[in-house]
Amino acid sequence: MRLPRRSSVRRSALVAGGIVAATSLVLAGCGSKATESDSANAQSCVDTSGSTIKVGALNSLSGTMAISEVTVRNAIDLAVEQINASGGVMGKQIQLVGEDGASEPTVFAEKAEKLISSDCVAAVFGGWTSSSRKAMLPVFESANSLLYYPVQYEGLESSKNIFYTGATTNQQIVPALDYLKEKGVKSLYLVGSDYVFPQTANRIIKAYAGANGIEIKGEDYTPLGSTDFSTIVNKVRTAGADAVFNTLNGDSNVAFFREYRNVGLTPEAMPVVSVSIAEEEVGGIGIQNITGQLTAWNYYETVDNPVNKAFVKAYKDKYGANKPTSDPMEAAYVSVYLWKNTVEKAKSFDVKAIQDNAGGVTFDAPEGQVTIDGENHHITKTARIGEIRPDGLIYTIWESPGPIEPDPYLKSYPWAAGLSS
């Protein structure tokens, strides 16, 4: 089918086994899983006595996720530079301590522990895959420190020690499904990387599909970094679905879309909706392989407002005119400012003071104004469906009427009952 131009399943044991075990090793020196009282009593080594305050940036600068995460680090650097130039946070200059998560959840957990206990940072900005976030979560809860996580994810989670500045499910995946349903899609094929986000996202998609008369023609997963998609793409081609919902991450998307085009599949015949491909990845995939395909995000470089125009100019002035902006890096940029605004509202770098004062904190972001929900630590976000054009940019073809309140557990959707268990 054509959407308007305008406007063999393998269950991974990664999270259940390897990550949990690895994270337990990281936390072995701290004892068993932290209780609420243990976390609250954790001793902080953050030094607020001088003219600087340390924060951490933890992103994959190597490995399969580097194609996506390097630009996130760049955005964190830009936000810190701008904040310092305007006087810092409560009169203190931000000192950024950077680490490489190397696309490995266990490394993310180890580096998070280092940043908190050795570098004594007041907060950490970073992570991309849900596996990396879930590996870090017990580290931050045990140490009672703060992680600002900037990427859309599968929802069904909240932590008092994490602020989620990317979209949760009702701000990205559900609007994308609503859009496809509105355009007459009656069947989907699900393709994803083999880890927690795609698997959980697809559970949600299947629940939505079952309640909305959409047939799931197939569901396949492949390890992060996979480059052979001949079998999966041939299964997609013969399944005859109306559209593909793509939750692949990292450089696997390069191989997938090249193979997709090689077998003659087109956006007109079987469009692909992707939730982890932004402007940065388009160039790596090859514009000729992905023009006309769709994405679901909350921000694109082409968003037309004065704040975004200034943001895009500042980013390109710093990193080069050929460097695009994208949703995850915008969410990372926003996260640094939200931390700053919360600290200034609380008049303190103390974790509890930040948690107690976070509700209602806003920022006039490039994507539009965002507001922190003090209960679940997610933020309001405008949903946008985009189309990839020959210039390598993504243009909005549909957006929600306004910012969507975060509903990470999908409590407002009857068809989602039981998913969080």
N, C-alpha and C positions, 0 to 999 in steps of 0.2 A: 504494500500500500504506500501511498505518498502522503506525507504530512505537509501542511501548507508551508511554503518557503518564506512567506512573509515573516510577516511579522517575524560418562559414568560418574555419579556424584561421589566425591570422596570426602569424608568427614575428617577434619584435621584434629590430631591430638595435641597440636602445638600449644594451645592455651591451657588445656586441661592438664597437660603433662609438663612439657619442657619449660614453659614460661613460669608456671607456678613453682616448679622445682628450682629454677634459676633464681627467681625472686626470693625464695626462701633462703638460698645461700647468701644472697646479698644482705638479708636481714638477720642472718644467723647470730651476729654479734649483739643484736638488739633483743633477742629472745623470740617468743612466738608472736603471732599476729597481734598488733596493737589494739588495745581496748580504747573506748572513748576517753577514759581517765588517763591511760598511759599516754595517749596522743596529746591531751591537753597539758600534761605535765612534762612533756619532752622539752629538754633544755636547748634553747637557741643560742648559737654562737654569733649571730648577726651583730656587727659592730655599727652602731649609729652615732658614735662619739665624734667622728671626724667630718670632713667636708665632702666625703663621697659615700655612696651606698652601692654595695655589690648586688648585681642580679646575674642570673645564668641564662645562657642560650644553649639548648641541647637539640641539635638537628643532625640528620644524616648528611654528612659532607662526602661520604664514600658509600659504595655498595649500590644495590638496585634502586634504592629510594632517593639517591642523590639528585636524579633528574628532576625531582619534585621539591626536595627540601632545601637545596642551596638558596633558592629564591626566597624561602621563608626566613632563613638566616639574614639575608640581605635586608629584608623588610624590618626585622628586629633592630638591626644595626642603624637603619635610617631613622626609626622612631626614637631610639636612644640619642642619636646625634641631634635630632630636632629638639627633643626635650632638654638636653643639656644646653643647647644654644639659647633656649628661652628661659634659662635660669634653673633647670633641674627640677627635682622633686623635693618640696619643703626646703629649698635652698641648697640641697645637696646634688652634686654631679653624680650621674649614674656611671658606675664602672662595670662594663660587661665582661663576664667570664664565659668564653665559648668552649663547647665540647662537641665531639663528633660521636653521634649514636651509631654510626657505621651500618645502618639498616638492620641491626640485630637487637631484638628486645632485651636480651640479657645485658648487652652493652649499655642500653639506655638506663636500665636499673642501676648498674654499677656507676655510671657517670652521674646519675641523679644523686646517689649517695655521696659521691665525691663533692659535688657542688654544694650540697647542704652541709655536710659535716666537716669538710676540709676547707672549702672556699668560703663558707659562711655567707651564702647569698640570701637575700631577702625574699626572692621569688625566682622561679625558673620559667622560661618561655620556650615551648617546643614540644616535640613528638609529632608523629604523623599517623602511622598505622595504629589501629586499635590494640594490636599486640604490644607495641611499644608503650602505649598509655597504660594498659593493664599491668604490664611489668613494672611500671613506675608507681602506680597508684599506692600499693602498700608501703613503698619507701616514703612517699610524702605523708601518708597518714601516720606512719610510725614516728616520723620525725616532727610531725605537726608543722610542715612547711607547705608552700603554695606552688602549684603548677598551673600555668596558663596554657591550655591546649587549644591550638588554633584551627583544627581541621574538622570538617563535617564527619559525622560518625553514626553508628547504628543505634544510638540512644540506649534506653533501658539501663541507665546508670546515672548516678549523681554522687558527688563526694564533697564534703565541706572543705577539702584540701585541693580541689580542682575547680578552676573556672574554665568553662567550655565556650570559646568564642567563635567556633565554627558551628555549622548547623546541626541540630538534632533531627531526627527522622521526620517529624511533622513540618519541618521548615525546608526540606529538600526532597526526600524520597516520596512522601505522600503527595506533595504538590505535583511532582513529575508524573506520578501514576494518575492523578486526577486529570492532568493535561492530556495524557495518552488516551484515557477513557473518553474524554470530551471529543477527541479527534477520531474516535471510532475504532481504536485498537481493541481487538477481541482475544488476542493471544500473544504471549511473550516467550522468549528464550532467555534464560539467565546464565550469564558468564561472569565468573569472578575469580579473584586470587584466593588461595586456600588458607584463609585465616579468619579471625573472628568477625571483622567488619562485613565482608561479603556474605558469610554464612548467616549471620544474624540479620543483616539487611534483607536477604532473600527469604528468610522465615517471615519477615514482616510483609514483603511483597506477595508471598504466597497467601498469607492471611487476607490481605487486601483483595487479591485476585479472586479468592474463593467467595468473598462477599460481594464482588462486583461483576461476576460473570465473565472473568478473563481466564482463559486456559493457559496453563504453563506447559509449553511444548517440550521443554528440556531444561536441564540445570547441570552445569559443569564448572569444576574448579581446577585450578592449576597452581603450582607453587609460585611464590613471588620470584620474579626473575626469569620465569619460563620464556623461551623464545620459539618453541615449536607449537604452532596452533593449527597445523594442517588437519588433524583429526577433529578437533573441536569445531573449527570453521565449517568443515564438511557436514558435521552433524547439524550445525545451525542452518546451513544451506538447504539440507533435505527436510528439515523439520517444517518449513513453511510457516513460521510465525509471522505475525504482523510487524513485530518490532523486537529488538534485542535490548535487554536492560543490562548494562555493563558495569560491574563493580571491580574490574581489574585495577591494580595499583602499580605505579612505577613504570619501568621501562618495558614491562610485558605488553603494554598497550601499543608500543611500536610494532612488535611482531604481529599482534592480533590484527591491527587495522591494515597492515601490509598484506597479510594473508586474506583478509576479508575482501580487499579490492582485487587481489589476484584471482579469486574464484568468481569474480563478476558480481558480487553483492554490492548494491548501491544504496544510498540514502532514500532514493525514490522507491526501490523495491522492498527493502527491509531496513528501516532506519535504526540506528543505534543511539540509545540515550545513555550517556556516561555521567557518573557522579564523582569521578576522580581525575578527569582530564581538564586542565585549565590551559590558559594561553601558553604557559611555559612548555607544556608537553606537546602542544600542536606542532611546533617547529621540529621537535625530535621525531615525531611520528611521520612527518612529511605532509605538507598541506594537500598534496595531490591524493593522499590516502584517506583524508578525513573531511575534506570540504563537504558541507551539507549535512553533516552529522550533528546531533543534538547533545546538549549538556544541561544539567540541572545544578545550579549554584545560587549564591546570593549576591555575587559581585562579578562584574566583568570590567575590563579596562575601558570599555565603551560606555559605561554608565554615565549619563549626561547630567552632571551637576557641578557647581563650582568647586566644591571640596575635592571631588575626584579629579578634576582637571589639575588642581594644584598638586595633589598627591602623585599623579602620573608624571607631571613635569619634574617634581622633586626626585622621583625614583629614576627617571631616565637621565636627569642631570648627573646623578651620582653613579649610575651603573652602565649607562650607554643608551643611546636612542633606540637601539635594536632590542632592548631588554623589556619584555612585556610585564605588565602587572597581572595579578591573578587572584582568585578567591582566597586560597589558603594564606598567601603572603599578606593580603589585605587584612585577613582576620588576625594574623600574627602582629601586624602593625597596630591594629586596633587594640589588641590585648595589652600592649605596653602602655598605651594611653589610658585604658580602663584601670590598670593597676595604679598608675599615677593619680588619676582622679579619685580613686577609692582611698589611697593613702592620704591625699589632701583633705578629703572629707573626714576621715578618721583622725587626722592630725597625728598619725602614728604609722610606723612600719610594722607594728606588732600584728601577728597573724590573727589573733582573736578580734582585735580592733578592726582589721580589714574585713573579716567575715561578718562582723556585726553591722558594719556600715555599707556593705556592698549593694544592698537592695536599693534600686532606684537610681544608681549611678549611671549617667549617660555619657555618650560621646558622639559628636557630630562626625560620623565616619564617612569615608568615600562611598560606601554602599548605601548610606542614609543613616539617620540617627539610630543608635542601638542603646538598649537599656538592660542592665543586669537584673535578673530575677534573684532576689535575695534568698529564696527558699531552695532552688535547685542549681543555682550558680551557672545557668545558661543565660543567653542574651536574646532579645528580640531580633528577628532578621526578616528581610523581605525576600521571598522566593522568586527566582528568575529562571525561565527556560531560555536557553540560548542556542543559536545556530552558528556553526563555524563557517566562516566565509573565506574566499580565496586570498584575502590579505593576511590570513593567519589570526585574525581577531574573532571574538565571539560577540554576537549581537543579540540583544534581548528580543525575543519574539512573543513573550508573555511574562507578566509579573503579577504577584499578588497585590491586592488593592492597598496594602500597607504592611508594616512589620507584623510578623506572626509571633504570638507569645510561645515560648518554648514549652513543649509537652513531652519530655524525654521518655516517659513511661506510656505514652499514648493513651492516657486515661480518658480522653474525650472521644475515643473511637471504639464503639462496641465490638467491631470485628477484631480488635487487638486484645480482647480480654484473654488473659492467660499467657500472653507472650513473655511478660516479664518474669515468669516463673521458670 
